[in-house]
Amino acid sequence: MKMLAFCEYMYTDDGLYRVIYEYFETRILFGMYRTGEHLPAIAETERFFHMGPTAVQSALELLGRKGYIRMDGKRTAIVVYEAEPDKIREHAAKYFALREEGIKDMIHSVPLLMGPLWLEGLRRGTNQDWDKIRNALACPSLGVISILVELYSLTLGTLKNKLILNLFWEEIRYLRFPYLTDKLLEIQETLKPEASKEEIVARLRRIFFGSYKKMVEDMSLFIRKEGGMYLIDNSRIPFQWNIYRRRPQLKYSLAGRIIWEVVKGAYPIGSYLPSLPQIAQRYDVSVATVRRTLMLLAQLGVTQSFHGKGTLVVMRTAKMNFRMPEILEGMSLYLESLQLLALTIRDITLYTIKSCSGEAQERLTGKFDLLRQENKVHLCFELYFKWIEHQCPMVMIRECYRKQYGLLTWGYPIMLYRIRNQKLQLRYMGFTEEIIKLLREKRWEDFSEAWKGLMEQEEREARKFMLDVNLRL
């Protein structure tokens, strides 16, 4: 059984072991692995999922605790769970009935969200990467995971962006049915060794739009027959993007929210934040989380605490220590988020603005114009992401861009440090005036290109900044 190592980019985040766990759990529950059969060797699993031995061992330990497998020695896992035919259908019906709408939405979102990432991955691929893709098409890893997942992982890996790979695996976790395919997505005709890049891209498009469309149709038919009894009221389970970190995520989310409150003027520079219990109550977190968050904000130069007096908002980013692990990880996610946005924002913006009513388009124009009049154009990002969250018809895109907004929020002090002597309003005034003009003239494509250009500029400057402070993430 052959497996591919996609790239030299390995996940180290603890939470991602659940990708491996859910892959094997799904195949066991749905009868793909029978009692007494062996799971793939640990080394093979490490290579395919591009995770270290700790993640694989964590997944196997959880499978053991759940009663799915037992370990025969240290390196071999044997299935002990007996999947009864009636239970297999019940598991499938329960899972897919509750997620049918979300899965259909995800498939429709792919050309806008994952499509540009995939094409950029192909463009950046080295000759060695293309040889791996040709090999995967000619000799797919039958029985391990679908050829489509294998190829997408390989292609996205060339971007060297863990956030993008994280998003990809979260999609696969939600879809689940790529875990179950042994033959549906395999290629019937052989690929010539000398196939051009254009032939390969055309082949991959046929695989995706042909095979996945049929699988979604089959899923819908199955749900009509089997899934109705498991739907209660309007209960549905939408896609949620879990961004795994090496450290607890809650303090990062809270830090981002407080930073934006500072940016918007709710906590002005020179004022004191509310007390720890008040912050905890307002944001529905523990006092311990607030305390850790304030320590992080101090490291970022956003606040300074005084014993007996409270926490002062200072925004002194010049004192930021870029070698601290928390800041390094935040910078990495900030940069990866900028790259993801730079590659996807054009198509998503164009799709969303065309989906808006004339009235909604006018409201958006008015909101940007109000920022200009009030000299608050630095809030153009917040306005944009709230617009996507409320107006984009695709649920998955709304979820992903909402999470992107949170990552950009956390990167705001880093941006302030980057631009230092520049006036924040001057930096974004020209851009805001341009998009107002484009909106009024209904030049939707140019409006979308303007956002793409801005994100590309932000990414370029962020990468240059990393070099200037001599950091390799």
ABEGO torsion letter per residue (X at the ends): XBBBBABABBBABAAAAAAAAAAAAAAAAAGABBBGBBBBBAAAAAAAAGBBAAAAAAAAAAAAAAGABBBBEAABBBBABBBBAAAAAAAAAAAAAAAAAAAAAAAAAAAAAAAAAAAAAAAABBAAAAAAAAAAAABBBBGABBAAAAAAAAAAAAAGBAAAAAAAAAAAAAAGAAAABAAAABBABBBBAABBAAAAAAAAAAAAAAAAAAAAAAAAAAAAAAAAAABBEABBBBBBBBBBBABBAAAAAAAAAAAAAAAAGABBBGBBBBBAAAAAAAAGBBAAAAAAAAAAAAAAGABBBBBGAEBBBAGBAAABBAABAAAAAAAAAAAAAAAAAAAAAAAAAAAAAAABBAAAAAAAAAAAAAAAAAGAAAAAAAAAAAAAAAABABAAAAAAAAAAAAAAAAAAAAAAAAAGABBAAAAAAAAAAAAAAAAAAGBAAAAAAAAAAAAAAAAAAAAAAAAAAGBBX
